[in-house]
Amino acid sequence: MKNLIVVLIGGFIAFAGYSQDRPKPEFNLVGITQASYRWNDPSLQKWEWILKPEVRFDFSKKIRFYVKGRFYADVTDNLEMGRSRVDEASRFSRRHLIGDRSEWELRETYLDLDLDNLGFLRVGKQQIVWGETDGLKLLDVVNPQNFREFILADFDESRIPLWSVKHDFMVDELNVQLVWIPDNSYHDLPELDHPFFPKSNLPELGNSQAMFNPVNKQTRFFKDSEFGVKLNQFKNGWDVSLNYLYTFDDFAIFGIQSSADPGFDLAVTPYYSRYHVIGGSFNKAVNSISLRGEVAANINREFGTLDSFDFPSNVTKNQLSSAIGVDWLPGENMFSAQVFVDKVFNVKTLFGRDPFDSFLTFLYRRDLFNDSMTLEFQEIHNLKRGDGLARVSANYFLLSNLELTAGTDLFYGDENELFGQFTKQNRMSLGLKWGI
């Protein structure tokens, strides 16, 4: 990782010296404050303050350098009580804690190079977004995610940028994207006592006393790197992509063995397993209707299950996920519906989910008052378990750079299911967003 950072900084200095003109910095700052009040357990769930400074240096029309930071503070300290762990991320990508309630991080910093006929190169800490789906992810797994608020935060905010290299270039009419990621960072999950800890994913250990060991992480710079390629072409109105990613599962797998310590029955060691993602997406618009879809085959992925003696164990299986969606835009309205289907093959039981799963999502959005106000309703519903999430939100621009936001998030279903486990976190929110 140090090598990549040295290359990035060296390139920045070299191009700064090479540029005939002085770099022209452009500064932007976005401020956000939002408070959320729990319905079921009347109290403030959070009152966060966020500052997002961004600086862009234009050395020439073909050379640009970006730095994007974020300062975060939660007055209530009810989402991540106390001083949180940040060791899921690499040393160069993690959040830097300031006491128990504040943090800062270098969100993104990258160098953009226009190489003319050789394409476009981006080197540095960045987000790489794949896929066509909303609400749930199939191909958008290049970057890990911060689950401090489960999936309630916008993906652009919760996605964890990684130190990586992305090269886009054309071969005839085919756009090729090559990705190299030497950054060993994974999902940033809440701790056991935090409101959005996903307890439904834990293995059933019964009355056994378990000793949890530190996570076994990969640290080799080249051998543990992730690699990807995306082929994309637009032809006859169809936007089609083929994707491949050799990656690590950003959710840890629990290795469970009998404990050598007489004070414990079991020893639990989380680790990250490697697998292949092969898939693609399509999108076609006809007048006011768009049809889109996505498919992802996860090859040799590890899952937690139970063996013939009902003891927790891990198995390597193949998984196929697919989605199809329709968007309709009549006037100032947008209607969107998606169906997700997911299957893990040759296994009877899994921790935290069924081998076969399906979801239905619905989104309605309407623009009002010459686009100064937006109303939105979104629902994610599990067709098999019956649990889900419903969200209502409204955004109104008081000024061109001052936005008022309001909304409510409602989980429903059995407390042992993916969404139902968070019914106590149902909330209403009010916030402001401004920029300079």
Number of C-alpha atoms within 10 A of each C-alpha: 18 9 8 18 16 11 13 19 14 12 14 19 11 11 19 20 13 10 13 10 11 12 18 12 13 11 12 12 15 16 17 17 19 18 20 22 19 19 18 11 12 11 13 19 23 20 20 19 18 19 19 19 19 18 15 19 18 19 21 17 8 12 19 22 22 19 18 19 16 20 19 19 21 21 14 16 18 16 21 21 15 12 13 15 15 16 16 21 20 19 14 17 22 21 23 14 17 13 11 15 20 19 16 18 17 19 24 20 22 23 23 18 19 16 14 9 8 12 16 17 19 20 22 25 28 23 19 17 14 18 22 20 21 15 15 14 16 25 26 16 19 24 21 22 23 19 18 19 18 17 15 13 13 10 14 11 12 20 24 26 25 28 25 24 21 20 18 19 17 16 10 6 10 14 16 18 19 17 19 19 24 20 27 25 27 23 19 22 21 22 17 10 11 17 20 21 19 21 17 17 16 12 19 15 14 7 7 10 13 18 17 15 11 11 16 12 19 17 15 12 15 12 9 17 18 19 18 19 19 18 18 20 16 15 11 7 10 14 15 18 21 19 20 20 22 19 20 23 19 21 18 21 21 21 17 20 15 12 15 10 10 7 10 14 16 19 18 18 17 17 17 18 19 15 18 20 23 18 22 24 24 20 19 18 15 9 9 11 15 15 16 21 21 24 24 25 22 22 17 16 19 20 20 20 19 18 12 7 6 10 13 19 18 17 15 16 16 18 20 19 21 21 23 19 21 18 19 18 16 12 9 12 15 17 16 19 18 21 20 23 16 20 17 21 13 12 17 11 16 20 17 18 13 16 16 18 16 18 20 17 22 20 20 18 18 18 18 12 8 8 11 14 17 19 17 17 17 18 20 22 21 21 16 11 18 14 21 24 22 18 18 18 18 18 19 19 17 13 10 9 11 16 18 18 18 18 18 19 21 20 24 20 19 16 16 15 21 21 24 21 21 24 20 18 22 20 23 20 19 17 18 19 18 18 15 10
